Amino acid sequence: MTDSKTILIIEDEKVILHTLKDFLEVEGYDVLIAGNGLVALELLNNTPMPDLLLLDMKMPKMNGWEFARAYSENFKERAPIIVATAAVDAEQRARDVNAIDWVEKPFNLDILLEKIKKYTFQ
Protein backbone atom coordinates (compact mmCIF):
# COMPACT_ATOMS: atom_id res chain seq x y z
CA MET A 1 0.00 0.00 0.00
CA THR A 2 1.66 3.19 -1.11
CA ASP A 3 -0.70 5.76 0.38
CA SER A 4 -1.25 4.25 3.79
CA LYS A 5 -4.44 5.14 5.61
CA THR A 6 -4.73 5.71 9.35
CA ILE A 7 -7.23 3.87 11.53
CA LEU A 8 -8.01 4.83 15.13
CA ILE A 9 -9.13 1.82 17.17
CA ILE A 10 -11.08 2.77 20.31
CA GLU A 11 -11.34 -0.41 22.39
CA ASP A 12 -10.89 -1.14 26.09
CA GLU A 13 -10.06 -4.85 25.86
CA LYS A 14 -6.28 -4.91 25.47
CA VAL A 15 -6.06 -8.30 23.75
CA ILE A 16 -8.59 -7.21 21.11
CA LEU A 17 -6.97 -3.79 20.77
CA HIS A 18 -3.47 -5.14 20.14
CA THR A 19 -4.66 -8.02 17.96
CA LEU A 20 -6.50 -5.57 15.69
CA LYS A 21 -3.55 -3.17 15.71
CA ASP A 22 -1.11 -5.89 14.67
CA PHE A 23 -3.50 -7.26 12.03
CA LEU A 24 -4.14 -3.87 10.43
CA GLU A 25 -0.47 -2.90 10.47
CA VAL A 26 0.37 -6.12 8.61
CA GLU A 27 -2.30 -5.09 6.08
CA GLY A 28 -0.47 -1.79 5.56
CA TYR A 29 -2.48 0.61 7.71
CA ASP A 30 -1.11 3.11 10.19
CA VAL A 31 -2.90 2.44 13.47
CA LEU A 32 -3.59 4.66 16.45
CA ILE A 33 -5.08 3.15 19.61
CA ALA A 34 -7.15 4.42 22.52
CA GLY A 35 -8.43 2.42 25.49
CA ASN A 36 -11.58 4.52 25.94
CA GLY A 37 -13.42 7.50 24.53
CA LEU A 38 -11.63 10.09 26.69
CA VAL A 39 -8.22 8.93 25.50
CA ALA A 40 -9.51 8.95 21.91
CA LEU A 41 -10.75 12.55 22.17
CA GLU A 42 -7.42 13.67 23.59
CA LEU A 43 -5.56 11.86 20.81
CA LEU A 44 -7.82 13.41 18.15
CA ASN A 45 -7.13 16.86 19.58
CA ASN A 46 -3.39 16.33 19.18
CA THR A 47 -2.96 14.42 15.91
CA PRO A 48 -4.18 14.74 12.32
CA MET A 49 -7.64 13.27 11.77
CA PRO A 50 -7.42 9.55 10.94
CA ASP A 51 -9.17 8.12 7.89
CA LEU A 52 -11.50 5.86 9.89
CA LEU A 53 -12.51 5.12 13.49
CA LEU A 54 -13.27 1.63 14.78
CA LEU A 55 -15.38 2.25 17.89
CA ASP A 56 -16.24 -0.19 20.67
CA MET A 57 -19.51 0.74 22.37
CA LYS A 58 -19.02 -0.61 25.90
CA MET A 59 -15.99 0.94 27.56
CA PRO A 60 -15.17 2.43 30.95
CA LYS A 61 -14.78 6.18 31.57
CA MET A 62 -16.42 7.19 28.28
CA ASN A 63 -18.43 4.65 26.30
CA GLY A 64 -19.06 4.66 22.56
CA TRP A 65 -22.27 6.70 22.72
CA GLU A 66 -20.67 9.38 24.90
CA PHE A 67 -17.62 9.46 22.64
CA ALA A 68 -19.73 9.78 19.48
CA ARG A 69 -21.71 12.67 20.96
CA ALA A 70 -18.56 14.54 22.05
CA TYR A 71 -16.88 13.76 18.71
CA SER A 72 -19.74 15.20 16.66
CA GLU A 73 -20.03 18.28 18.91
CA ASN A 74 -16.31 19.11 19.04
CA PHE A 75 -14.83 18.23 15.67
CA LYS A 76 -15.74 19.99 12.45
CA GLU A 77 -13.63 17.55 10.41
CA ARG A 78 -14.69 13.99 11.23
CA ALA A 79 -13.62 10.57 10.05
CA PRO A 80 -16.29 7.92 9.47
CA ILE A 81 -17.03 5.47 12.28
CA ILE A 82 -17.45 1.70 12.16
CA VAL A 83 -19.06 0.41 15.36
CA ALA A 84 -17.75 -2.80 16.94
CA THR A 85 -20.24 -4.52 19.22
CA ALA A 86 -21.42 -7.89 20.49
CA ALA A 87 -24.95 -6.52 20.90
CA VAL A 88 -27.83 -8.18 19.09
CA ASP A 89 -28.97 -4.79 17.79
CA ALA A 90 -25.62 -3.85 16.19
CA GLU A 91 -27.23 -2.10 13.23
CA GLN A 92 -29.34 0.09 15.52
CA ARG A 93 -26.33 0.96 17.66
CA ALA A 94 -24.46 2.02 14.53
CA ARG A 95 -27.35 4.25 13.49
CA ASP A 96 -27.55 5.74 16.99
CA VAL A 97 -24.03 7.18 16.63
CA ASN A 98 -24.24 8.03 12.91
CA ALA A 99 -21.75 5.29 12.04
CA ILE A 100 -21.33 4.24 8.43
CA ASP A 101 -21.27 0.53 9.31
CA TRP A 102 -20.79 -2.01 12.07
CA VAL A 103 -18.95 -5.26 12.77
CA GLU A 104 -20.02 -7.92 15.20
CA LYS A 105 -17.85 -9.17 18.02
CA PRO A 106 -16.22 -11.61 18.07
CA PHE A 107 -14.59 -10.29 14.91
CA ASN A 108 -14.33 -12.02 11.60
CA LEU A 109 -11.11 -10.34 10.50
CA ASP A 110 -11.83 -10.87 6.79
CA ILE A 111 -15.18 -9.06 7.09
CA LEU A 112 -13.61 -6.29 9.17
CA LEU A 113 -10.82 -5.80 6.62
CA GLU A 114 -13.33 -5.76 3.75
CA LYS A 115 -15.31 -2.99 5.46
CA ILE A 116 -12.19 -0.99 6.31
CA LYS A 117 -10.99 -1.21 2.70
CA LYS A 118 -14.42 -0.15 1.47
CA TYR A 119 -14.49 3.01 3.58
CA THR A 120 -10.83 3.95 3.17
CA PHE A 121 -10.98 3.35 -0.59
CA GLN A 122 -8.21 0.75 -0.55
DOVEXZA-644201 format. One record per residue: residue number from 0; residue in three letters; x, y, z of N, C-alpha, C in turn. Coordinates in nm, 4 decimals, padded with zeros to 6 digits. Atoms other than C-alpha are relative to their C-alpha. Layout:
N
+-----+------+----------+----------+----------+----------+----------+----------+----------+----------+----------+
: pos : code :      n.x :      n.y :      n.z :     ca.x :     ca.y :     ca.z :      c.x :      c.y :      c.z :
+-----+------+----------+----------+----------+----------+----------+----------+----------+----------+----------+
: NUM :  ala :        X :        Y :        Z :        X :        Y :        Z :        X :        Y :        Z :
...
+-----+------+----------+----------+----------+----------+----------+----------+----------+----------+----------+
This chain:
122
+-----+------+----------+----------+----------+----------+----------+----------+----------+----------+----------+
: pos : code :      n.x :      n.y :      n.z :     ca.x :     ca.y :     ca.z :      c.x :      c.y :      c.z :
+-----+------+----------+----------+----------+----------+----------+----------+----------+----------+----------+
:   0 :  met :  00.0856 : -00.1173 :  00.0000 :  00.0000 :  00.0000 :  00.0000 :  00.0899 :  00.1232 :  00.0000 :
:   1 :  thr : -00.0887 : -00.1149 :  00.0109 :  00.1665 :  00.3187 : -00.1110 : -00.0496 :  00.1193 :  00.0801 :
:   2 :  asp :  00.0580 : -00.1130 : -00.0724 : -00.0697 :  00.5757 :  00.0376 : -00.0716 : -00.0557 :  00.1217 :
:   3 :  ser :  00.0586 :  00.0692 : -00.1129 : -00.1252 :  00.4255 :  00.3788 : -00.1017 :  00.0869 :  00.0722 :
:   4 :  lys :  00.1097 : -00.0660 : -00.0704 : -00.4442 :  00.5143 :  00.5612 :  00.0163 : -00.0237 :  00.1494 :
:   5 :  thr : -00.0104 :  00.0100 : -00.1457 : -00.4732 :  00.5713 :  00.9349 : -00.1346 : -00.0372 :  00.0598 :
:   6 :  ile :  00.1186 :  00.0476 : -00.0709 : -00.7234 :  00.3866 :  01.1528 :  00.0213 :  00.0261 :  00.1488 :
:   7 :  leu : -00.0015 : -00.0135 : -00.1459 : -00.8007 :  00.4830 :  01.5130 : -00.0915 : -00.1071 :  00.0567 :
:   8 :  ile :  00.0774 :  00.1042 : -00.0674 : -00.9127 :  00.1824 :  01.7173 : -00.0268 :  00.0479 :  00.1419 :
:   9 :  ile :  00.0403 : -00.0415 : -00.1348 : -01.1077 :  00.2769 :  02.0310 : -00.0632 : -00.1226 :  00.0647 :
:  10 :  glu :  00.0377 :  00.1309 : -00.0552 : -01.1338 : -00.0408 :  02.2389 :  00.0662 : -00.0163 :  00.1356 :
:  11 :  asp : -00.0560 :  00.0134 : -00.1344 : -01.0893 : -00.1136 :  02.6094 :  00.0622 : -00.1367 :  00.0280 :
:  12 :  glu : -00.0562 :  00.1331 : -00.0240 : -01.0056 : -00.4853 :  02.5860 :  00.1359 : -00.0091 : -00.0691 :
:  13 :  lys : -00.1367 : -00.0104 :  00.0524 : -00.6276 : -00.4909 :  02.5472 :  00.0350 : -00.1085 : -00.1010 :
:  14 :  val : -00.0317 :  00.1080 :  00.0941 : -00.6061 : -00.8297 :  02.3748 : -00.0605 :  00.0303 : -00.1363 :
:  15 :  ile :  00.0662 : -00.0353 :  00.1263 : -00.8589 : -00.7211 :  02.1112 :  00.0705 :  00.1194 : -00.0639 :
:  16 :  leu : -00.0642 : -00.1220 :  00.0497 : -00.6965 : -00.3786 :  02.0768 :  00.1321 : -00.0307 : -00.0705 :
:  17 :  his : -00.1327 :  00.0273 :  00.0568 : -00.3473 : -00.5140 :  02.0143 : -00.0058 : -00.1020 : -00.1136 :
:  18 :  thr :  00.0184 :  00.0936 :  00.1114 : -00.4662 : -00.8025 :  01.7955 : -00.0415 :  00.0756 : -00.1257 :
:  19 :  leu :  00.0444 : -00.0795 :  00.1149 : -00.6498 : -00.5574 :  01.5691 :  00.1113 :  00.0910 : -00.0510 :
:  20 :  lys : -00.1108 : -00.0885 :  00.0390 : -00.3554 : -00.3166 :  01.5708 :  00.1021 : -00.0769 : -00.0828 :
:  21 :  asp : -00.0993 :  00.0805 :  00.0717 : -00.1108 : -00.5893 :  01.4669 : -00.0528 : -00.0440 : -00.1359 :
:  22 :  phe :  00.0615 :  00.0465 :  00.1244 : -00.3495 : -00.7257 :  01.2026 : -00.0049 :  00.1116 : -00.1042 :
:  23 :  leu :  00.0136 : -00.1108 :  00.0952 : -00.4143 : -00.3867 :  01.0433 :  00.1357 :  00.0550 : -00.0441 :
:  24 :  glu : -00.1341 : -00.0436 :  00.0403 : -00.0469 : -00.2900 :  01.0475 :  00.0592 : -00.0947 : -00.1042 :
:  25 :  val : -00.0460 :  00.0971 :  00.0994 :  00.0373 : -00.6120 :  00.8611 : -00.0678 :  00.0260 : -00.1345 :
:  26 :  glu :  00.0745 : -00.0303 :  00.1226 : -00.2299 : -00.5095 :  00.6082 :  00.0396 :  00.1346 : -00.0609 :
:  27 :  gly : -00.0522 : -00.1234 :  00.0570 : -00.0467 : -00.1792 :  00.5559 : -00.0594 :  00.1286 :  00.0536 :
:  28 :  tyr :  00.0606 : -00.1199 : -00.0580 : -00.2481 :  00.0609 :  00.7713 :  00.0874 :  00.0558 :  00.1112 :
:  29 :  asp : -00.0548 : -00.0632 : -00.1196 : -00.1112 :  00.3109 :  01.0191 : -00.1108 : -00.0074 :  00.1043 :
:  30 :  val :  00.1027 :  00.0229 : -00.1017 : -00.2900 :  00.2436 :  01.3466 :  00.0298 :  00.0813 :  00.1251 :
:  31 :  leu : -00.0025 : -00.0688 : -00.1287 : -00.3591 :  00.4658 :  01.6454 : -00.0926 : -00.0772 :  00.0924 :
:  32 :  ile :  00.0848 :  00.0732 : -00.0937 : -00.5080 :  00.3152 :  01.9613 : -00.0375 :  00.0871 :  00.1190 :
:  33 :  ala :  00.0492 : -00.0675 : -00.1203 : -00.7147 :  00.4419 :  02.2524 : -00.0817 : -00.1009 :  00.0798 :
:  34 :  gly :  00.0677 :  00.0956 : -00.0863 : -00.8426 :  00.2419 :  02.5493 : -00.1386 :  00.0413 :  00.0446 :
:  35 :  asn :  00.1361 : -00.0457 : -00.0300 : -01.1575 :  00.4519 :  02.5939 : -00.0251 :  00.1302 : -00.0762 :
:  36 :  gly :  00.0384 : -00.1193 :  00.0739 : -01.3425 :  00.7504 :  02.4532 :  00.0752 :  00.1256 :  00.0410 :
:  37 :  leu : -00.0742 : -00.1185 : -00.0455 : -01.1630 :  01.0086 :  02.6688 :  00.1398 :  00.0050 : -00.0602 :
:  38 :  val : -00.1339 :  00.0072 :  00.0590 : -00.8223 :  00.8932 :  02.5500 : -00.0082 :  00.0297 : -00.1495 :
:  39 :  ala :  00.0172 : -00.0237 :  00.1440 : -00.9512 :  00.8952 :  02.1912 : -00.0198 :  00.1481 : -00.0300 :
:  40 :  leu :  00.0216 : -00.1435 :  00.0225 : -01.0751 :  01.2547 :  02.2168 :  00.1291 :  00.0788 :  00.0175 :
:  41 :  glu : -00.1280 : -00.0678 : -00.0230 : -00.7415 :  01.3669 :  02.3592 :  00.0943 : -00.0243 : -00.1181 :
:  42 :  leu : -00.0855 :  00.0332 :  00.1138 : -00.5562 :  01.1862 :  02.0811 : -00.0436 :  00.0773 : -00.1244 :
:  43 :  leu :  00.0513 : -00.0715 :  00.1173 : -00.7819 :  01.3412 :  01.8150 :  00.0283 :  00.1499 :  00.0066 :
:  44 :  asn : -00.0335 : -00.1418 : -00.0164 : -00.7125 :  01.6865 :  01.9583 :  00.1463 :  00.0293 : -00.0305 :
:  45 :  asn : -00.1443 : -00.0208 :  00.0114 : -00.3387 :  01.6325 :  01.9184 :  00.0656 : -00.0656 : -00.1210 :
:  46 :  thr : -00.0553 :  00.0648 :  00.1191 : -00.2961 :  01.4421 :  01.5907 : -00.0888 :  00.0323 : -00.1200 :
:  47 :  pro :  00.0864 : -00.0177 :  00.1180 : -00.4179 :  01.4736 :  01.2322 : -00.1160 : -00.1000 :  00.0035 :
:  48 :  met :  00.1185 :  00.0852 :  00.0006 : -00.7644 :  01.3266 :  01.1772 :  00.0302 : -00.1297 : -00.0752 :
:  49 :  pro : -00.0199 :  00.1265 :  00.0713 : -00.7423 :  00.9552 :  01.0935 : -00.1024 : -00.0154 : -00.1129 :
:  50 :  asp :  00.0906 :  00.0250 :  00.1119 : -00.9174 :  00.8121 :  00.7886 : -00.1260 : -00.0743 :  00.0420 :
:  51 :  leu :  00.1126 :  00.0816 : -00.0450 : -01.1497 :  00.5856 :  00.9889 :  00.0139 : -00.0270 :  00.1487 :
:  52 :  leu :  00.0013 :  00.0380 : -00.1409 : -01.2510 :  00.5124 :  01.3487 : -00.0702 : -00.1342 :  00.0136 :
:  53 :  leu :  00.0641 :  00.1258 : -00.0368 : -01.3273 :  00.1630 :  01.4780 : -00.0343 :  00.0134 :  00.1472 :
:  54 :  leu :  00.0473 : -00.0403 : -00.1329 : -01.5382 :  00.2247 :  01.7891 : -00.0729 : -00.1115 :  00.0723 :
:  55 :  asp :  00.0687 :  00.0905 : -00.0918 : -01.6244 : -00.0195 :  02.0667 : -00.1074 :  00.0816 :  00.0719 :
:  56 :  met :  00.1080 : -00.0742 : -00.0646 : -01.9509 :  00.0743 :  02.2368 :  00.0056 : -00.0068 :  00.1523 :
:  57 :  lys : -00.0030 :  00.0145 : -00.1457 : -01.9021 : -00.0611 :  02.5901 :  00.1431 :  00.0133 :  00.0494 :
:  58 :  met : -00.1336 : -00.0278 : -00.0538 : -01.5993 :  00.0943 :  02.7558 : -00.0152 :  00.0776 :  00.1296 :
:  59 :  pro :  00.0038 : -00.0802 : -00.1224 : -01.5173 :  00.2431 :  03.0955 :  00.0340 :  00.1460 : -00.0293 :
:  60 :  lys : -00.0309 : -00.1441 :  00.0020 : -01.4777 :  00.6183 :  03.1571 : -00.0833 :  00.0767 : -00.1012 :
:  61 :  met :  00.0846 : -00.0620 :  00.1018 : -01.6418 :  00.7186 :  02.8280 : -00.0335 : -00.1081 : -00.1021 :
:  62 :  asn :  00.0390 :  00.1065 :  00.0918 : -01.8433 :  00.4652 :  02.6297 : -00.0152 :  00.0523 : -00.1430 :
:  63 :  gly :  00.0100 : -00.0364 :  00.1408 : -01.9058 :  00.4655 :  02.2558 : -00.1030 :  00.1075 : -00.0293 :
:  64 :  trp :  00.1040 : -00.1016 :  00.0224 : -02.2275 :  00.6703 :  02.2719 :  00.0487 :  00.1374 :  00.0461 :
:  65 :  glu : -00.0519 : -00.1269 : -00.0527 : -02.0671 :  00.9379 :  02.4900 :  00.1111 :  00.0547 : -00.0898 :
:  66 :  phe : -00.1064 : -00.0432 :  00.0904 : -01.7620 :  00.9461 :  02.2641 : -00.0591 :  00.0584 : -00.1281 :
:  67 :  ala :  00.0575 : -00.0444 :  00.1278 : -01.9729 :  00.9784 :  01.9477 : -00.0667 :  00.1365 :  00.0136 :
:  68 :  arg :  00.0641 : -00.1297 : -00.0234 : -02.1713 :  01.2672 :  02.0955 :  00.1058 :  00.1104 :  00.0108 :
:  69 :  ala : -00.1069 : -00.0995 : -00.0164 : -01.8561 :  01.4544 :  02.2045 :  00.0760 :  00.0206 : -00.1309 :
:  70 :  tyr : -00.0709 : -00.0068 :  00.1290 : -01.6884 :  01.3759 :  01.8710 : -00.0758 :  00.0876 : -00.0986 :
:  71 :  ser :  00.0786 : -00.0788 :  00.0962 : -01.9735 :  01.5205 :  01.6664 : -00.0154 :  00.1454 :  00.0441 :
:  72 :  glu :  00.0144 : -00.1368 : -00.0506 : -02.0027 :  01.8276 :  01.8909 :  00.1303 :  00.0805 : -00.0061 :
:  73 :  asn : -00.1274 : -00.0703 : -00.0154 : -01.6311 :  01.9106 :  01.9044 :  00.0940 : -00.0029 : -00.1197 :
:  74 :  phe : -00.0889 :  00.0095 :  00.1156 : -01.4827 :  01.8233 :  01.5669 : -00.0756 :  00.0341 : -00.1270 :
:  75 :  lys :  00.0610 : -00.0382 :  00.1279 : -01.5739 :  01.9991 :  01.2445 :  00.0361 : -00.1032 : -00.1063 :
:  76 :  glu : -00.0459 :  00.1052 :  00.0907 : -01.3634 :  01.7555 :  01.0414 : -00.0137 : -00.1325 :  00.0744 :
:  77 :  arg :  00.0214 :  00.1278 : -00.0671 : -01.4685 :  01.3988 :  01.1226 :  00.0246 : -00.1159 : -00.0957 :
:  78 :  ala : -00.0185 :  00.1240 :  00.0746 : -01.3620 :  01.0565 :  01.0051 : -00.1239 : -00.0869 :  00.0195 :
:  79 :  pro :  00.1131 :  00.0910 : -00.0174 : -01.6289 :  00.7922 :  00.9465 :  00.0275 : -00.1007 :  00.1121 :
:  80 :  ile : -00.0073 :  00.0947 : -00.1115 : -01.7034 :  00.5468 :  01.2279 : -00.0575 : -00.1340 : -00.0429 :
:  81 :  ile :  00.0551 :  00.1354 :  00.0045 : -01.7446 :  00.1703 :  01.2165 : -00.0144 : -00.0435 :  00.1455 :
:  82 :  val :  00.0278 :  00.0447 : -00.1362 : -01.9064 :  00.0407 :  01.5363 :  00.0361 : -00.1479 :  00.0133 :
:  83 :  ala : -00.0317 :  00.1384 : -00.0329 : -01.7755 : -00.2796 :  01.6938 : -00.0786 : -00.0367 :  00.1250 :
:  84 :  thr :  00.0837 :  00.0348 : -00.1143 : -02.0241 : -00.4521 :  01.9218 : -00.0418 : -00.1463 : -00.0034 :
:  85 :  ala :  00.0534 :  00.1351 : -00.0123 : -02.1423 : -00.7890 :  02.0488 : -00.1516 :  00.0038 :  00.0173 :
:  86 :  ala :  00.1438 : -00.0157 : -00.0232 : -02.4953 : -00.6522 :  02.0900 : -00.0815 : -00.0585 : -00.1151 :
:  87 :  val :  00.0905 :  00.0564 :  00.0997 : -02.7831 : -00.8178 :  01.9086 : -00.0471 :  00.1077 : -00.0970 :
:  88 :  asp :  00.0505 : -00.1104 :  00.0823 : -02.8970 : -00.4788 :  01.7788 :  00.1138 :  00.0867 : -00.0548 :
:  89 :  ala : -00.1191 : -00.0707 :  00.0486 : -02.5624 : -00.3851 :  01.6191 : -00.0346 :  00.1074 : -00.1018 :
:  90 :  glu :  00.0355 : -00.0986 :  00.1023 : -02.7225 : -00.2097 :  01.3234 : -00.0616 :  00.1248 :  00.0626 :
:  91 :  gln :  00.0624 : -00.1134 : -00.0675 : -02.9337 :  00.0093 :  01.5518 :  00.1038 :  00.0826 :  00.0758 :
:  92 :  arg : -00.1053 : -00.0715 : -00.0732 : -02.6325 :  00.0959 :  01.7661 :  00.0845 :  00.0840 : -00.0947 :
:  93 :  ala : -00.0759 : -00.0757 :  00.1001 : -02.4457 :  00.2021 :  01.4534 : -00.0777 :  00.1242 : -00.0425 :
:  94 :  arg :  00.0825 : -00.1158 :  00.0382 : -02.7353 :  00.4255 :  01.3487 : -00.0042 :  00.1038 :  00.1114 :
:  95 :  asp :  00.0085 : -00.0912 : -00.1148 : -02.7549 :  00.5740 :  01.6994 :  00.1171 :  00.0978 :  00.0065 :
:  96 :  val : -00.1189 : -00.0863 : -00.0074 : -02.4033 :  00.7179 :  01.6632 :  00.0435 :  00.0493 : -00.1384 :
:  97 :  asn : -00.0278 : -00.0447 :  00.1377 : -02.4236 :  00.8026 :  01.2906 :  00.1212 : -00.0689 : -00.0614 :
:  98 :  ala : -00.1098 :  00.0771 :  00.0583 : -02.1746 :  00.5293 :  01.2041 : -00.0365 : -00.0421 : -00.1421 :
:  99 :  ile :  00.0236 :  00.0418 :  00.1381 : -02.1334 :  00.4237 :  00.8427 : -00.0225 : -00.1501 : -00.0105 :
: 100 :  asp :  00.0135 :  00.1453 :  00.0049 : -02.1269 :  00.0528 :  00.9306 :  00.0268 : -00.0566 :  00.1384 :
: 101 :  trp : -00.0273 :  00.0662 : -00.1265 : -02.0791 : -00.2015 :  01.2072 :  00.0631 : -00.1353 : -00.0282 :
: 102 :  val : -00.0514 :  00.1361 :  00.0021 : -01.8951 : -00.5260 :  01.2767 : -00.0381 : -00.0641 :  00.1320 :
: 103 :  glu :  00.0394 :  00.0733 : -00.1198 : -02.0017 : -00.7916 :  01.5202 :  00.1220 : -00.0584 :  00.0687 :
: 104 :  lys : -00.1002 :  00.0685 : -00.0811 : -01.7849 : -00.9171 :  01.8016 : -00.0576 : -00.1364 :  00.0365 :
: 105 :  pro : -00.1417 :  00.0024 :  00.0339 : -01.6225 : -01.1611 :  01.8066 :  00.0209 :  00.0278 : -00.1487 :
: 106 :  phe : -00.0283 : -00.0455 :  00.1353 : -01.4593 : -01.0294 :  01.4912 :  00.0274 : -00.1140 : -00.0962 :
: 107 :  asn : -00.0484 :  00.0753 :  00.1146 : -01.4328 : -01.2020 :  01.1600 :  00.0948 :  00.0980 : -00.0684 :
: 108 :  leu : -00.0984 : -00.0963 :  00.0495 : -01.1105 : -01.0339 :  01.0495 : -00.0124 :  00.0261 : -00.1495 :
: 109 :  asp :  00.0181 : -00.0210 :  00.1443 : -01.1833 : -01.0873 :  00.6791 : -00.1121 :  00.1000 : -00.0271 :
: 110 :  ile :  00.1123 : -00.0938 :  00.0168 : -01.5179 : -00.9056 :  00.7090 :  00.0415 :  00.1393 :  00.0457 :
: 111 :  leu : -00.0471 : -00.1297 : -00.0493 : -01.3608 : -00.6292 :  00.9166 :  00.0906 :  00.0666 : -00.1034 :
: 112 :  leu : -00.0924 : -00.0564 :  00.0985 : -01.0823 : -00.5805 :  00.6616 : -00.0739 :  00.0450 : -00.1255 :
: 113 :  glu :  00.0799 : -00.0373 :  00.1177 : -01.3333 : -00.5763 :  00.3749 : -00.0697 :  00.1344 :  00.0220 :
: 114 :  lys :  00.0699 : -00.1255 : -00.0301 : -01.5305 : -00.2990 :  00.5455 :  00.0981 :  00.1169 :  00.0114 :
: 115 :  ile : -00.1000 : -00.1064 : -00.0118 : -01.2190 : -00.0987 :  00.6306 :  00.0487 :  00.0419 : -00.1381 :
: 116 :  lys : -00.0438 : -00.0320 :  00.1368 : -01.0988 : -00.1212 :  00.2702 : -00.1076 :  00.0785 : -00.0746 :
: 117 :  lys :  00.1112 : -00.0678 :  00.0673 : -01.4422 : -00.0149 :  00.1474 : -00.0045 :  00.1483 :  00.0367 :
: 118 :  tyr :  00.0168 : -00.1379 : -00.0459 : -01.4492 :  00.3014 :  00.3577 :  00.1280 :  00.0831 : -00.0018 :
: 119 :  thr : -00.1245 : -00.0761 :  00.0160 : -01.0829 :  00.3947 :  00.3167 :  00.0447 : -00.0012 : -00.1460 :
: 120 :  phe : -00.0245 :  00.0026 :  00.1448 : -01.0984 :  00.3352 : -00.0590 :  00.1307 : -00.0696 : -00.0350 :
: 121 :  gln : -00.1213 :  00.0788 :  00.0268 : -00.8209 :  00.0754 : -00.0549 : -00.0321 : -00.1143 : -00.0936 :
+-----+------+----------+----------+----------+----------+----------+----------+----------+----------+----------+
